[in-house]
Amino acid sequence: MVKIEVLVKVNSKESKVLFDSDLRKYIVYLQSKPINNKANKELLKIVKKFFKAEKVDIVSGFQTNTKTMDIVNPRNKINT
């Protein structure tokens, strides 16, 4: 299991994941708005697909745009 820091940008034109080497964080752009947990659900789906992980969880930051996430058995390389 690997822990990562994620900065979430909601209401974007497209969903994508980028790594910012200056911030040392992943930036995840989501199409969803942060209403009724839609953005967190999309975040879990996008991050799981991006890392080809077995499971992903939000550890902290459920109601903020900066989150700590656990990535279980990622098949793609994770920058730190």
Beta strands, then each sheet from edge to edge (+ up, - down):
strand 1: 2-9
strand 2: 16-20
strand 3: 25-29
strand 4: 55-60
strand 5: 66-72
sheet 1: 2+ 3- 1- 5+ 4-
end
